[in-house]
Amino acid sequence: METGTQPRLRYGMVGGGEGAFIGAVHRMAASLDGAYQLVCGAFSSDAERNRRSAAGLGLDPARAYATLDALLAGEAALPADQRMQALAIVTPNHLHAPAAIAALDAGFHVFSEKPMALDLDEALAIEAAVQRSGRLYGLAFTYSGYPLVEEARARVARGDFGAIRLVQAEYWQGWLSQPIDRDGQKQAEWRTDPARAGLGGCLGDIGTHAFQLAEHVSGLTVEALSADLAIHVPGRRLDDDVAALLRFEGGARGVLKATQVAAGEENGLRLRVYGEKGGLEWSQMEPNTLTLRWLDRPAETVRAGGPGLDPLTAARLRTPSGHPEGYIEAFANLYQSFGRTIRAGAGAPPVRGAADWFPGITDGLRTMTFVEAMIQNSAGDAKWTALAKVLEARRISAGLPPQTAPAPIA
């Protein structure tokens, strides 16, 4: 089966069986441009659910594997023109690192759900696997795939607003306002379990999205933060509400707020960035609108598909002006860039601002360093925690060469 003159990129999936939300989203995104073919999977540890999931997706029963290890061994034994080329990881967080490392070491590219891992030590182990395998590693920071997020990044990068001074990122949800994690709600239950979710609850689940978007659009790295983590629902073991003051390189200041207990809120991810001459505002719930504000002239509304967009923004659009594009399309943009980079034979993802950029190992390490710094700062007495020191300490404890400067954003 081909798209144009190229065969589809064959991929497998671990997790994402029937009843799982994010696995279906990945499959829709991968299929949107006709460039991928799902050929195998280990969809569930429950044998019958795994079988039903594979059958429902039209897969060969022989390629519905009982475990990830069986999947990797079975696919590696197939001829090169039949085996999967990349693995999509859509499991709960505690399986992200072991699955990624095993797949990379087996010679397969990896596209993983976020957060990258349970903690920074696991993230560094994934980085080592990427380096020794020479394979590509992508992360599903979906919101950076929206066309008008790219437009925002491009306008900041070309200096439209002058030197950046202020960054505000917020992500408001309300679905965990009640203790549904204790009432058998599957998605809530594992997200509030430290053994499966990792160090942070709301922090790792949506706080990492807000942090990644803030650095991605501003083009600046956060140097230090001052954090406040809270648990509002009695008996909950991981944070459900977080806030931070941020200090960016170059003197810019920022505020990050993420919560899952703002009753009535849906998926309120919003970003504001201001420079010396003006600023911008983007909201995930109105993704086709970018608002520009100026010191010396009226505000502007930029619309997806409208005139004057950056060429990289235009390349991410699929429909004419006035036709809504959303979450699946943004996700598909990341899969499209990931696939093109595999086809190009590149050993590393393009840098930000390149046509086929996608979130990868740099974003993963940055966000996991952010999670650890937030937890350390909130639990301690220090006013500020430097992210570079957190990363350096973890690299040394893992026996890796110290890296005192954060990885570049672009």
For each residue, the residues with C-beta under 8 A, 3 or more apart:
1: 7 8 37
2: 5 6 7 8
3: 6 8 33 34 35
4:
5: 2
6: 2 3 35 343
7: 1 2
8: 1 2 3 34 35 36 37
9: 35 36 37 85 86 339 342 343
10: 36 37 39 82 83 84 85 86
11: 30 36 37 38 39 84 85 86 87 88 111
12: 38 39 40 41 42 63 71 75 84 86 87 88 108
13: 16 23 26 27 38 40 41 42 43 87 88 89 90
14: 41 42 43 68 71 87 88 89 90 91 95 99
15: 20 23 42 43 44 89 90 91 92 95
16: 13 20 22 23 24 26 27 41 43 53 88 90 91
17: 20 23 43 44 46 49 50 52 53
18: 43 44 49 52 53 56
19: 49 186
20: 15 16 17 23 24 90
21: 24 25 187
22: 16 25 26 90 113
23: 13 15 16 17 20 26 27 43 90
24: 16 20 21 27 28
25: 21 22 28 29 327 328 331
26: 13 16 22 23 29 30 88 90 111 113 140 331 335
27: 13 16 23 24 30 31 38 57
28: 24 25 31 32 328 331 332
29: 25 26 32 328 331 332 334 335
30: 11 26 27 35 36 38 88 332 335
31: 27 28 34 36 38
32: 28 29 328 329 332 335
33: 3 36 332 335 336
34: 3 8 31
35: 3 6 8 9 30 335 336 339
36: 8 9 10 11 30 31 33 335 339
37: 1 8 9 10 11
38: 11 12 13 27 30 31 41 57 59
39: 10 11 12 59 60 63 82 84
40: 12 13 59 60 63 64 65 71 74 75 84
41: 12 13 14 16 38 50 53 54 57 59 63 64 65 71
42: 12 13 14 15 50 64 65 66 67 68 70 71
43: 13 14 15 16 17 18 23 49 50 53 54 64
44: 15 17 18 47 49 50 53
45: 50 67
46: 17 49 50
47: 44 50 51 66
48: 51 52
49: 17 18 19 43 44 46 52 53
50: 17 41 42 43 44 45 46 47 53 54 64 65 66
51: 47 48 54 55 61 64
52: 17 18 48 49 55 56
53: 16 17 18 41 43 44 49 50 56 57 64
54: 41 43 50 51 57 59 61 63 64
55: 51 52 58 59 61 64
56: 18 52 53
57: 27 38 41 53 54
58: 55
59: 38 39 40 41 54 55 63 64
60: 39 40 63 64
61: 51 54 55 64
62:
63: 12 39 40 41 54 59 60 74 75
64: 40 41 42 43 50 51 53 54 55 59 60 61
65: 40 41 42 50 68 70 71 74
66: 42 47 50 70
67: 42 45 70 71
68: 14 42 65 71 72 98 99 102 103
69: 72 73 102
70: 42 65 66 67 73 74
71: 12 14 40 41 42 65 67 68 74 75 87
72: 68 69 75 76 102 103 106 108
73: 69 70 76 77
74: 40 63 65 70 71 77 78
75: 12 40 63 71 72 78 83 84 108
76: 72 73 83 106 107
77: 73 74 83
78: 74 75 82 83
79: 82 83
80: 83
81:
82: 10 39 78 79
83: 10 75 76 77 78 79 80
84: 10 11 12 39 40 75 87 108
85: 9 10 11 108 109 342
86: 9 10 11 12 108 109 110 111 136 338 342
87: 11 12 13 14 71 84 99 103 108 109 110 111
88: 11 12 13 14 16 26 30 111 112
89: 13 14 15 95 96 99 100 103 110 111 112 113
90: 13 14 15 16 20 22 23 26 113
91: 14 15 16 94 95 96 99 113
92: 15 95 190 196 197
93: 96 113 115 117 118 196 197 198 204
94: 91 118 195 196 197 198
95: 14 15 89 91 92 98 99
96: 89 91 93 99 100 112 113 115 116 117 118 122
97: 100 101 116 117 118 122 123 125 126
98: 68 95 101 102
99: 14 68 87 89 91 95 96 102 103 110 112
100: 89 96 97 103 104 110 112 117 126 129 137
101: 97 98 104 105 125 126 129
102: 68 69 72 98 99 105 106
103: 68 72 87 89 99 100 106 108 109 110
104: 100 101 107 108 109 110 126 129 130 133 135 137
105: 101 102 129 132 133
106: 72 76 102 103
107: 76 104 133 135
108: 12 72 75 84 85 86 87 103 104 135
109: 85 86 87 103 104 135 136 137 138 338 342
110: 86 87 89 99 100 103 104 135 136 137 138
111: 11 26 86 87 88 89 137 138 139 140 334 335 338
112: 88 89 96 99 100 116 137 138 139 140
113: 22 26 89 90 91 93 96 139 140
114: 139 140 141 208 209 364 367
115: 93 96 198 200 204 205 208 364 367 368 371
116: 96 97 112 122 123 126 139 364 365 367 368
117: 93 96 97 100 120 122 123 125 126 198 364 368
118: 93 94 96 97 122 197 198 199
119: 122 123 198 199 368 371 372
120: 117 123 124 365 368 369 371 372 390 391 394
121: 124 125 394 397 398
122: 96 97 116 117 118 119 125 126 368
123: 97 116 117 119 120 126 127 364 365 368
124: 120 121 127 128 365 394 395 398 400
125: 97 101 117 121 122 128 129 398
126: 97 100 101 104 116 117 122 123 129 130 137 361 364
127: 123 124 130 131 361 364 365
128: 124 125 131 132 400
129: 100 101 104 105 125 126 132 133
130: 104 126 127 133 135 136 137 361
131: 127 128 134
132: 105 128 129
133: 104 105 107 129 130
134: 131 347
135: 104 107 108 109 110 130
136: 86 109 110 130 338 341 342 346 347 348 349 360
137: 100 104 109 110 111 112 126 130 360 361 364
138: 109 110 111 112 334 338 349 358 359 360
139: 111 112 113 114 116 359 360 363 364
140: 26 111 112 113 114 331 334 359
141: 114 144 208 209 212 213 216 334 359 363 367
142: 145 209 327 330 331 334
143: 146 149 209 213 269 284 330
144: 141 149 150 212 213 216 334 359
145: 142 149 316 329 330 331 332 333 334 358
146: 143 149 150 282 284 287 316 330 333
147: 150 151 288 304 309 313 314 316 317 325 330 333
148: 151 152 282 287 288 289 290 302 304 313
149: 143 144 145 146 152 153 213 216 217 271 282 330
150: 144 146 147 153 154 310 312 313 316
151: 147 148 154 155 290 302 309 310 313
152: 148 149 155 156 217 271 273 280 282 290
153: 149 150 156 157 216 217 219 352 353
154: 150 151 157 158 310 312 313 353
155: 151 152 158 160 161 280 292 310
156: 152 153 159 160 161 164 217 218 219 273 275 280
157: 153 154 219 353 410
158: 154 155
159: 156 162
160: 155 156 275 277 278
161: 155 156 164 273 274 275 276 277 278 279 280
162: 159 275 276 277 278
163: 250 252 275 276
164: 156 161 167 218 219 220 248 250 252 273 274 275
165: 251 252 253 274 275 276
166: 252 253 254 272 273 274 279
167: 164 214 218 220 246 248 252 253 254 255 271 272 273 274
168: 254 255 256 271 272 273
169: 210 211 213 214 254 255 256 257 270 271 272
170: 210 255 256 257 258 268 269 270 271
171: 206 207 209 210 257 258 259 268 269 270
172: 257 258 259 262 265 268 269
173: 176 206 259 260 262 265 266 267 268
174: 177 260 261 262 263 264 265 266
175: 180 188 260
176: 173 180 181 188 191 192 202 233 240 260 261
177: 174 233 260 261 262 263
178: 233
179: 182 183 233 234 235 236
180: 175 176 183 185 188
181: 176 185 188 189 191 192 193 236
182: 179 189 235
183: 179 180
184: 189
185: 180 181 188 189
186: 19 189 190
187: 21 190 191
188: 175 176 180 181 185 191 192
189: 181 182 184 185 186 192 193
190: 92 186 187 193 196 197
191: 176 181 187 188 196 197 201 205 238
192: 176 181 188 189 197 201 236 237 238 240
193: 181 189 190 196 197 237 238
194: 197 198 199 237 238
195: 94
196: 92 93 94 190 191 193
197: 92 93 94 118 190 191 192 193 194 200 201 204 205 238
198: 93 94 115 117 118 119 194 204 371
199: 118 119 194 203 204 371 372 375
200: 115 197 203 204 205 207 229 238 239 242 371 374 375
201: 191 192 197 204 205 236 237 238 239 240 260
202: 176 205 206 207 238 239 240 241 242 258 259 260
203: 199 200 207 208 229 238 239 242 258 371 374 375
204: 93 115 197 198 199 200 201 207 208 371
205: 115 191 197 200 201 202 208 260
206: 171 173 202 209 210 258 260 269
207: 171 200 202 203 204 210 211 242 256 258 370 371 374
208: 114 115 141 203 204 205 211 212 367 370 371
209: 114 141 142 143 171 206 212 213 258 269
210: 169 170 171 206 207 213 214 256 257 258 269 271
211: 169 207 208 214 215 222 256 366 367 370
212: 141 144 208 209 215 216 359 363 366 367
213: 141 143 144 149 169 209 210 216 217 269 271
214: 167 169 210 211 217 218 222 246 254 256 271
215: 211 212 218 219 220 221 222 366 409
216: 141 144 149 153 212 213 219 352 359 363 409
217: 149 152 153 156 213 214 271 273 282
218: 156 164 167 214 215 248 252 273
219: 153 156 157 164 215 216 352 409 410
220: 164 167 215 248 249 250 252 409
221: 215 248 249 366 387 406 408 409
222: 211 214 215 225 246 247 248 249 254 370 387
223: 247 248 249 386 387 388 406
224: 246 247 384 385 386 387
225: 222 244 245 246 247 256 370 373 374 377 384 385 387
226: 244 245 377 383 384 385
227: 242 243 244 373 374 375 377 378 385
228: 242 243 244 378
229: 200 203 239 241 242 374 375 378
230: 239 240 241 242
231: 236 237 238 239 240 241
232: 236 240 241 261
233: 176 177 178 179 236 240 261
234: 179
235: 179 182
236: 179 181 192 201 231 232 233 240
237: 192 193 194 201 231
238: 191 192 193 194 197 200 201 202 203 231
239: 200 201 202 203 229 230 231 242
240: 176 192 201 202 230 231 232 233 236 259 260 261
241: 202 229 230 231 232 258 259 260 261
242: 200 202 203 207 227 228 229 230 239 256 257 258 259 374
243: 227 228 255 256 257 258
244: 225 226 227 228 255 256 257 374
245: 225 226 253 254 255
246: 167 214 222 224 225 253 254 255 256
247: 222 223 224 225 252 253 254 384
248: 164 167 218 220 221 222 223 251 252 253 254
249: 220 221 222 223 252
250: 163 164 220
251: 165 248
252: 163 164 165 166 167 218 220 247 248 249
253: 165 166 167 245 246 247 248
254: 166 167 168 169 214 222 245 246 247 248
255: 167 168 169 170 243 244 245 246
256: 168 169 170 207 210 211 214 225 242 243 244 246
257: 169 170 171 172 210 242 243 244
258: 170 171 172 202 203 206 207 209 210 241 242 243
259: 171 172 173 202 240 241 242 262 265
260: 173 174 175 176 177 201 202 205 206 240 241
261: 174 176 177 232 233 240 241
262: 172 173 174 177 259 265 268
263: 174 177
264: 174
265: 172 173 174 259 262 268
266: 173 174 285
267: 173 284 285
268: 170 171 172 173 262 265 283 284 285
269: 143 170 171 172 206 209 210 213 283 284 285
270: 169 170 171 281 282 283 284
271: 149 152 167 168 169 170 210 213 214 217 281 282 283
272: 166 167 168 169 279 280 281
273: 152 156 161 164 166 167 168 217 218 279 280
274: 161 164 165 166 167 278 279 280 293
275: 156 160 161 162 163 164 165 278 279
276: 161 162 163 165
277: 160 161 162 294 295 296
278: 160 161 162 274 275 292 293 294 295
279: 161 166 272 273 274 275 292 293
280: 152 155 156 161 272 273 274 290 291 292 293
281: 270 271 272 290 291 293
282: 146 148 149 152 217 270 271 287 289 290 291
283: 268 269 270 271 286 287 289
284: 143 146 267 268 269 270 287
285: 266 267 268 269
286: 283 289
287: 146 148 282 283 284 304 325 326 330
288: 147 148 303 304 305 324 325
289: 148 282 283 286 301 302 303 304
290: 148 151 152 280 281 282 301 302 303
291: 280 281 282 299 300 301 302
292: 155 278 279 280 299 300 301 302
293: 274 278 279 280 281 299
294: 277 278 297 298 299 300
295: 277 278
296: 277
297: 294
298: 294
299: 291 292 293 294
300: 291 292 294
301: 289 290 291 292
302: 148 151 289 290 291 292 306 308 309
303: 288 289 290 306 321
304: 147 148 287 288 289 309 317 321 325
305: 288 309 317 319 320 321 322 323
306: 302 303 309 321
307:
308: 302
309: 147 151 302 304 305 306 313 314 317
310: 150 151 154 155 313 314
311: 314 315
312: 150 154 315 316 353 355
313: 147 148 150 151 154 309 310 316 317
314: 147 309 310 311 317
315: 311 312 355
316: 145 146 147 150 312 313 333
317: 147 304 305 309 313 314 325
318: 325 329
319: 305 323 324 325
320: 305 323
321: 303 304 305 306
322: 305
323: 305 319 320
324: 288 319
325: 147 287 288 304 317 318 319 329 330
326: 287 329 330
327: 25 142 330 331
328: 25 28 29 32 331 332
329: 32 145 318 325 326 332 333
330: 142 143 145 146 147 149 287 325 326 327 333 334
331: 25 26 28 29 140 142 145 327 328 334 335
332: 28 29 30 32 33 145 328 329 335 336
333: 145 146 147 316 329 330 336 337
334: 29 111 138 140 141 142 144 145 330 331 337 338 358 359
335: 26 29 30 32 33 35 36 111 331 332 338 339
336: 33 35 332 333 339 340 356
337: 333 334 340 341 349 350 355 356 357 358
338: 86 109 111 136 138 334 335 341 342 349 358
339: 9 35 36 335 336 342 343
340: 336 337 343 344 356
341: 136 337 338 344 346 349 350 356 358
342: 9 85 86 109 136 338 339 345 346
343: 6 9 339 340
344: 340 341 356
345: 342
346: 136 341 342 349 350
347: 134 136
348: 136 360
349: 136 138 337 338 341 346 356 357 358 360 361
350: 337 341 346 354 355 356 357 358
351: 354 357 408 410
352: 153 216 219 357 409 410
353: 153 154 157 312 357 410
354: 350 351 357
355: 312 315 337 350
356: 336 337 340 341 344 349 350
357: 337 349 350 351 352 353 354
358: 138 145 334 337 338 341 349 350
359: 138 139 140 141 144 212 216 334 363 364
360: 136 137 138 139 348 349 363 364
361: 126 127 130 137 349 364 365
362: 365 366 407 408 409
363: 139 141 212 216 359 360 366 367
364: 114 115 116 117 123 126 127 137 139 359 360 361 367 368
365: 116 120 123 124 127 361 362 368 369 391 407
366: 211 212 215 221 362 363 369 370 387 406 407
367: 114 115 116 141 208 211 212 363 364 370 371
368: 115 116 117 119 120 122 123 364 365 371 372
369: 120 365 366 372 373 387 390 391 394 406
370: 207 208 211 222 225 366 367 373 374 387
371: 115 119 120 198 199 200 203 204 207 208 367 368 374 375
372: 119 120 199 368 369 375 376 390 394
373: 225 227 369 370 376 377 385 386 387 390
374: 200 203 207 225 227 229 242 244 370 371 377 378
375: 199 200 203 227 229 371 372 378 379
376: 372 373 379 380 382 385 390
377: 225 226 227 373 374 380 382 384 385
378: 227 228 229 374 375
379: 375 376
380: 376 377 385
381:
382: 376 377 385
383: 226
384: 224 225 226 247 377
385: 224 225 226 227 373 376 377 380 382 389 390
386: 223 224 373 389 390
387: 221 222 223 224 225 366 369 370 373 390 391 406
388: 223 391 392 404 405 406
389: 385 386 392 393 404
390: 120 369 372 373 376 385 386 387 393 394
391: 120 365 369 387 388 394 395 403 406
392: 388 389 395 396 402 403 404
393: 389 390 396 397
394: 120 121 124 369 372 390 391 397 398
395: 124 391 392 398 400 401 402 403
396: 392 393 399 400 402
397: 121 393 394
398: 121 124 125 394 395
399: 396
400: 124 128 395 396 403
401: 395
402: 392 395 396
403: 391 392 395 400 407
404: 388 389 392
405: 388
406: 221 223 366 369 387 388 391
407: 362 365 366 403
408: 221 351 362
409: 215 216 219 220 221 352 362
410: 157 219 351 352 353
